[in-house]
């Protein structure tokens, strides 16, 4: 019987690549995106887990990937945007894990693989909400790993550097405004400044790592951040 994975943010650059890769590996993917559910609410998180179980009868992995970014200095950071960022990037992975826990345990090889960020391991200015949420999700992953060990659930946080997605392309204009730089200088001087390797990751590279962590050879990896950051956090 094919294993079933729930993937959120499934029509974005990274999410779409994850869906494609898992399906190629013969997973059944229950794909959810913003048009399907507002994952900033408790009710929607429960609903998508219930829908996956109703449709497929089992759940072997969850990949919380949905997210967005907002760039502003702390003094100007909108409080309602802070709330939405933490709801989607931190509370949603917690709720998905909570509601899927019984099914993941029943799988015997349950996996939680949160798409975090290099910002789970370091910080950048003007991203208070995003950085706080990603740091928080790493703590959540560690706790899930400890609690899941006895029931066969592993938990990891994939921490990529900047990936070639519409989200990152939007950031270039926002960062240009925040830093007072022309847009053409932002990529090299701001986004990639701290990376040892000066390029964007491709969504498929992140998807390959997720597939590894969800596969048999990833069974011993739990409770950790797994960087794919082009040397960003080596500094």
N, C-alpha and C positions, 0 to 999 in steps of 0.2 A: 504494500500500500504506500502511495506517495505521501511524503511528509508535507505538512501545511505550515506556511509562514504568513503572518500578518505584517504587512509593510505599510507604514504611513508616509505621507508626502510622496506618494508613489508615482506621481506624474511629473515630478521635478527632475532636474538633471541627475542627481545622485539616486533618488528613489527609482526613477525609470530604469537606470542602469542596473540597480539591484534586482528589480523585478525580472528584467531580461536575463540576467545571469542565473538567478535561482531557477527560473523556468527551464533554462538550458540544462541545469543540473537535475532536472526532473522533480523539482518541488512544485506543489500547487501553491500559488500565491494569492492571498486575499488582499487586494490592493485598495488602499483608501487614500483619498486626497481631500483637499479643502472643499471641493464641491460636494463631497459625500458626507462630511461630518465636520462640525466645529469642535476640534479637540481641545479647545480651551475650556470646555465644560465637562463636568463629571459624567453627565448623562450620555454624551456622545462617546466618550471613551468606553463606557460599559456597553453601549449599543454596538460598537464596531467589533468588540470581542464576541458578544453574543451572536452577531451576524456571521462571523467567521465560523463559530462552532456550529451554528444552525446549518450553514451551507456545506460544511466539509466534515463535520462530526468529530474533529480533532484539531489540536493546535500544538505544533511542535516548536515553533519559534515566533518571537515577536521582534520586529526591527523598527523601533521608534525613530523616525527620520524627519518628520514634519518640523518645519521651523521657518523663522524669518529673522531679519536683522533690522536694527534701528541704530542710527549713528547720531549722537548728540552729546555735548558735554554734560556732566552730572547736573550742573546748575540749571540746565534747560531741558533735562530728560523728562519727557511726559510720563506722569505717574501711571496713567492708564496703559501706556505702552509697556512700562515695566511689568505691570500685572499680567498683560497678555503674553509677554516673553516668558516669564516664569511659568505661567499656566501651560504653555505649549511645549517648552523645551525641558521643563523639569517635572511639573505635576503630571502631565500626560504620560510620560514613560512610567512614572510610579503607578498611575491608575491602570494602565494597560497591563503592567506586570501583576498588579493586585488581582484584577479581574480574570487574567489568564492563568493565574498561578496553579489552580487545580488541574487544568488541562495540560500545562507544561509538565507538572509533576507526573501526571498519568502517562505522558509520552515516554518517560524514562530517560530521555535525552533532550530535555527542554533547554532552549537557548533564548537568552535575552541579549540582543546586540544593539545597543543604542548608538546612533550616529551622533557623536559628540563633536569635537573640534580640537585643534591645537590650543584653542582658547579654554579648554578644560585644564590645561597644564600651564598656561601663561596668560598674560593679559595684554591688552592694547587700549590706548585712550579712546574715549568717545563711544565705548561699547559696554557700559556698565551692566545693562540688563542681560545681554548675551553672555558676557564673561561670567557673571554671577550664576546664571542658570547652568552653563556648561561645567563650571566648577562643582556645582551642586549635583549634577547628574553623575559625575564620577564618584562622589560619595554614595549616591544611591546604588550604583553598580556594585561597589564593594559590599554594601549591606546585602543586596540581592544574592551575591555570590556566597556569602557566609550562610545566609538562611537557606539557600537553595542546595547547598552541598549534600545534605542528607536525603534529598528527594530527587537528585539527578538533574538539577537545573544549574546551568552555568550562566554567567553574566559578564559582558565585556563592553567597553566603550571605545569605539573606533574614533581616532582623533586625527582627521586629515588637516593638512594645510589648505590653502585656497584652491578650490576646485573650479574648473571652467563650467560655470552654471549661470543662469540668468540672475540668481541672487548675488553672485560676485560681480557680475557686470553692472548691476544696479549700484553696488557699493562704490564702484570707481567714481561715479558722479557725486555720491554723497561724501566720500572722503575728500574729493577735490574741494568741495565747499568747506568742509570742516578744517582742512589744513591750508586752505588758501593757495592750492597748487593747480596748475592746468591739468585737465583730465589725463592727458597723454603721459604726464610724469608720475601719476599716482601708482600705476601698476608696479613699476620698478622701485620707486623711492619710498612708497608707503606699504603696499600690500606685500611685496616680495623682499622688502629691505632686510628682514631678519632671517630669511631662508638661506641656507647654504647653496641650494640648487635653485636658480632663478627661473622657475617656470611654474605654470599652473598644473595641478594634477588633472587628469581626465576622470570623469565619473566612473568609467570602467575600471580604473585602478582601485577605487574605493569598493566597488562592487565585488571585485576579485577577492579582496581582503575579507569582506563580509562572508562570501561563500566559503572561504577557508575556515573562518571561525565557526560557521554553522555546520561544517562538514566533520567527518570522523576525526581528522587530524587536529581539529580545534578543540577536542573534548577536554584537554587538560589545561586550557587557557581560561581562567576565570578570575574575576575580581580586580581586573587591571585595565588601565588605559592601553590601547594598542595604537601607537603613533604611526601615521603615514604622512609625515610632515616635511619631507625634503630638507631635513636638518634644522628646522626652525628651533626646536627645543634643545638642540645640542649646545646652543650658545649660553 
